[in-house]
């Protein structure tokens, strides 16, 4: 019943607010991201991105980049909404240092669309 003393936090008034509040915890565990987002590496970039049959949105990011983590939930939504029409990939620039210079990546987050 409703007299148990539990009060809903006033700051969470919609699903998107709830997702935004949970995002930092969720994003620290990289594997928990949307099943539609592909982690690419220097080794897999050509196959996953350049040779893709559908357009590919690549997110260049790093673990220490706060703004990168803030846009992650939006990328998950895009990946889910455009499943089959667009591939969303993430490339960790710290673990994959060969690819970013090839595309003149100077800062992150950078999003790049390959068609």
GIDA-V216861 format. One record per residue. N is the residue number from 1. PSI is psi in whole degrees, -180 to 180 (none if undefined). BURIAL is + if it has 9 or more other C-alpha atoms within 8 Angstrom, else -. Layout:
BEGIN
n=N psi=PSI burial=BURIAL
n=N psi=PSI burial=BURIAL
END
This chain:
BEGIN
n=1 psi=171 burial=-
n=2 psi=2 burial=-
n=3 psi=26 burial=-
n=4 psi=4 burial=-
n=5 psi=-7 burial=-
n=6 psi=128 burial=-
n=7 psi=131 burial=-
n=8 psi=137 burial=-
n=9 psi=133 burial=-
n=10 psi=-24 burial=-
n=11 psi=-21 burial=-
n=12 psi=97 burial=+
n=13 psi=6 burial=-
n=14 psi=166 burial=-
n=15 psi=-39 burial=-
n=16 psi=-36 burial=-
n=17 psi=-42 burial=+
n=18 psi=-44 burial=+
n=19 psi=-41 burial=+
n=20 psi=-39 burial=+
n=21 psi=-32 burial=-
n=22 psi=-17 burial=-
n=23 psi=-48 burial=+
n=24 psi=-42 burial=+
n=25 psi=-45 burial=-
n=26 psi=-39 burial=+
n=27 psi=-16 burial=+
n=28 psi=-24 burial=-
n=29 psi=92 burial=-
n=30 psi=-33 burial=-
n=31 psi=-12 burial=-
n=32 psi=-1 burial=-
n=33 psi=170 burial=+
n=34 psi=140 burial=-
n=35 psi=-14 burial=-
n=36 psi=-2 burial=+
n=37 psi=132 burial=+
n=38 psi=128 burial=+
n=39 psi=122 burial=-
n=40 psi=157 burial=+
n=41 psi=173 burial=+
n=42 psi=-41 burial=+
n=43 psi=-35 burial=-
n=44 psi=-4 burial=+
n=45 psi=-46 burial=+
n=46 psi=-47 burial=-
n=47 psi=-48 burial=-
n=48 psi=-32 burial=+
n=49 psi=-62 burial=+
n=50 psi=-32 burial=-
n=51 psi=14 burial=-
n=52 psi=146 burial=+
n=53 psi=-19 burial=-
n=54 psi=159 burial=+
n=55 psi=150 burial=+
n=56 psi=127 burial=+
n=57 psi=117 burial=+
n=58 psi=129 burial=+
n=59 psi=112 burial=+
n=60 psi=124 burial=+
n=61 psi=174 burial=+
n=62 psi=156 burial=+
n=63 psi=-36 burial=-
n=64 psi=-2 burial=-
n=65 psi=105 burial=+
n=66 psi=-52 burial=-
n=67 psi=-31 burial=-
n=68 psi=-43 burial=+
n=69 psi=-31 burial=+
n=70 psi=-34 burial=+
n=71 psi=-11 burial=-
n=72 psi=-45 burial=+
n=73 psi=-33 burial=+
n=74 psi=-41 burial=-
n=75 psi=-37 burial=+
n=76 psi=-42 burial=+
n=77 psi=-45 burial=-
n=78 psi=-45 burial=+
n=79 psi=-42 burial=+
n=80 psi=-44 burial=+
n=81 psi=-36 burial=-
n=82 psi=21 burial=+
n=83 psi=127 burial=+
n=84 psi=-24 burial=-
n=85 psi=-24 burial=-
n=86 psi=138 burial=+
n=87 psi=132 burial=+
n=88 psi=124 burial=+
n=89 psi=150 burial=+
n=90 psi=135 burial=+
n=91 psi=116 burial=+
n=92 psi=114 burial=+
n=93 psi=-23 burial=+
n=94 psi=-34 burial=-
n=95 psi=-16 burial=-
n=96 psi=89 burial=+
n=97 psi=-7 burial=+
n=98 psi=-38 burial=-
n=99 psi=-47 burial=+
n=100 psi=-43 burial=+
n=101 psi=-30 burial=+
n=102 psi=-26 burial=-
n=103 psi=20 burial=-
n=104 psi=42 burial=-
n=105 psi=116 burial=+
n=106 psi=-19 burial=-
n=107 psi=160 burial=-
n=108 psi=155 burial=+
n=109 psi=141 burial=+
n=110 psi=132 burial=+
n=111 psi=135 burial=-
n=112 psi=133 burial=-
n=113 psi=123 burial=-
n=114 psi=126 burial=+
n=115 psi=none burial=-
END
